[in-house]
Amino acid sequence: MKTATRDPAAQHLWRPYTQMKSTPPALPVVSAEGVRIKLADGRELIDGISSWWTVCHGYRNPHIVEAVKAQLDLVPHIMLGGLTHDPAERLAARLAALAPGDLNHVFFCESGSVSVEIAMKMSIQFWINQGVAGRTKFVAFRGGYHGDTLATMSVCDPDEGMHALFGGSLAHQIIADLPVDAASIAQFEALLDAHAGQIAGVVTEPLVQGAGGMKFHAPEILQAMRTACDARGLPLIFDEIMTGFGRLGTMFAAGKAGVTPDIMTVSKALTGGTLPLAAAIASKKIFNAFWSDDPAAALMHGPTYMGNPAACAAANASLDLFEREPRLQQVAAIEAGFERLLPAARDIPGVVDVRWQGAIGVVEMQALPELDSLKAAFVESGIWVRPFNNIIYLMPPFTIDATDLETLINTALAVTRRWAGQHFAGQ
């Protein structure tokens, strides 16, 4: 017997973050170009979230498309165990040159969650290889999100995040409040000292906590974390899966904050939103702990599709575009558009905060009841915006022009105003 569902496609296709029994039908997409998604019924939507923050150069950028096509004609995939290839070698060198400080050693994988797991694994073995036992726990922060795999779930927010159901199945980590001032920084340092023999490393999203609520924090917080970790010899991990590759106005949030972590994870916009690829980029200090005559000191990890040549070709082409085209200036223009237009949201009923940084604009609501109706209203108005929890956010492709950006922002605010008027009347 087939399972009853509102979405005919769900007879076989299990969709993400979705209650399959009650979800509305998904929108069939037939093509995408630039900043527009074309639906099967002929409608076009301005993409306000870059396909989960990946499509930084717009859809079907010809330079990336041609690079992938050329690589498919040569070697679509080859294992990195005992073999190598130019796209991976070149990409690793370019990432090492772009990354801050001495982050020079690039370990590839296929997804952001896995890159964070690899960073955690590196940190634990960093201590083991030096003959130090018992350092297996990580300090992470409330409001944080690092992925949906088992290890990354354990360093997400345990209470407000989406993974509370799995609490009894996850490794027990040390979850702290994100320090925001001198007093909370002192509390953070005291926490590190209280668990001195247990901590393998500290993991955080630099400057913006993404899926946990698009929460911003100051560069000084990361600088304080770096100082505290240095004083105790602790590896500091920056999860730049969302913030990396220009989203905040610099290539990496680490550079914007003037802080070099010991390991930095990247994914999402790495390939310009074309093919799956991620990486954990380690410092010399981390890498040297694995450089040994002892085979047991090697990092025993190897995703099957790590360093996929086609994905690496896409990533190299994406980096070409950052070099040749004014992407960071375009991010600055998006930020200026948010600064000019988003403040109008402050008088919408139910709004508790409006904020922006780089190419991220956020309207925080008291709550978002009947969320599916709001999503549908955005689509009916010609934009693709996908709120979550109590957050309406915009993260368009960097290549969006001024007219489309204004349309996106004004339409999002108009729809939100109408919808909020129905749900927060009298406030």
Stockholm file with secondary structure:
# STOCKHOLM 1.0

chainA/1-427         MKTATRDPAAQHLWRPYTQMKSTPPALPVVSAEGVRIKLADGRELIDGISSWWTVCHGYRNPHIVEAVKAQLDLVPHIMLGGLTHDPAERLAARLAALAPGDLNHVFFCESGSVSVEIAMKMSIQFWINQGVAGRTKFVAFRGGYHGDTLATMSVCDPDEGMHALFGGSLAHQIIADLPVDAASIAQFEALLDAHAGQIAGVVTEPLVQGAGGMKFHAPEILQAMRTACDARGLPLIFDEIMTGFGRLGTMFAAGKAGVTPDIMTVSKALTGGTLPLAAAIASKKIFNAFWSDDPAAALMHGPTYMGNPAACAAANASLDLFEREPRLQQVAAIEAGFERLLPAARDIPGVVDVRWQGAIGVVEMQALPELDSLKAAFVESGIWVRPFNNIIYLMPPFTIDATDLETLINTALAVTRRWAGQHFAGQ
#=GR chainA/1-427 SS CCCCCSCGGGGTCCCTTCCTTTCCCCCCEEEEEBTEEEETTSCEEEESSHHHHTCTTCBTCHHHHHHHHHHHTTCSCCCSSSCCCHHHHHHHHHHHHHSSTTEEEEEEESCHHHHHHHHHHHHHHHHHTTTCCSCCEEEEETTCCCCSSHHHHHTSCTTTSTTGGGGGGSCCCEEECCCCSHHHHHHHHHHHHHTTTTEEEEEECSSEETTTTCEECCHHHHHHHHHHHHHHTCCEEEECTTTTTTTTSSSCHHHHHTCCCSEEEECGGGGTSSSCCEEEEEEHHHHHTTCSSCGGGSCCCCCTTTTCHHHHHHHHHHHHHHHHSCHHHHHHHHHHHHHHHGGGGGGSTTEEEEEEETTEEEEEESCCSSHHHHHHHHHHTTEECCCBTTEEEECCCTTCCHHHHHHHHHHHHHHHHHHHHHHSTTC
#=GC SS_cons         CCCCCSCGGGGTCCCTTCCTTTCCCCCCEEEEEBTEEEETTSCEEEESSHHHHTCTTCBTCHHHHHHHHHHHTTCSCCCSSSCCCHHHHHHHHHHHHHSSTTEEEEEEESCHHHHHHHHHHHHHHHHHTTTCCSCCEEEEETTCCCCSSHHHHHTSCTTTSTTGGGGGGSCCCEEECCCCSHHHHHHHHHHHHHTTTTEEEEEECSSEETTTTCEECCHHHHHHHHHHHHHHTCCEEEECTTTTTTTTSSSCHHHHHTCCCSEEEECGGGGTSSSCCEEEEEEHHHHHTTCSSCGGGSCCCCCTTTTCHHHHHHHHHHHHHHHHSCHHHHHHHHHHHHHHHGGGGGGSTTEEEEEEETTEEEEEESCCSSHHHHHHHHHHTTEECCCBTTEEEECCCTTCCHHHHHHHHHHHHHHHHHHHHHHSTTC
//
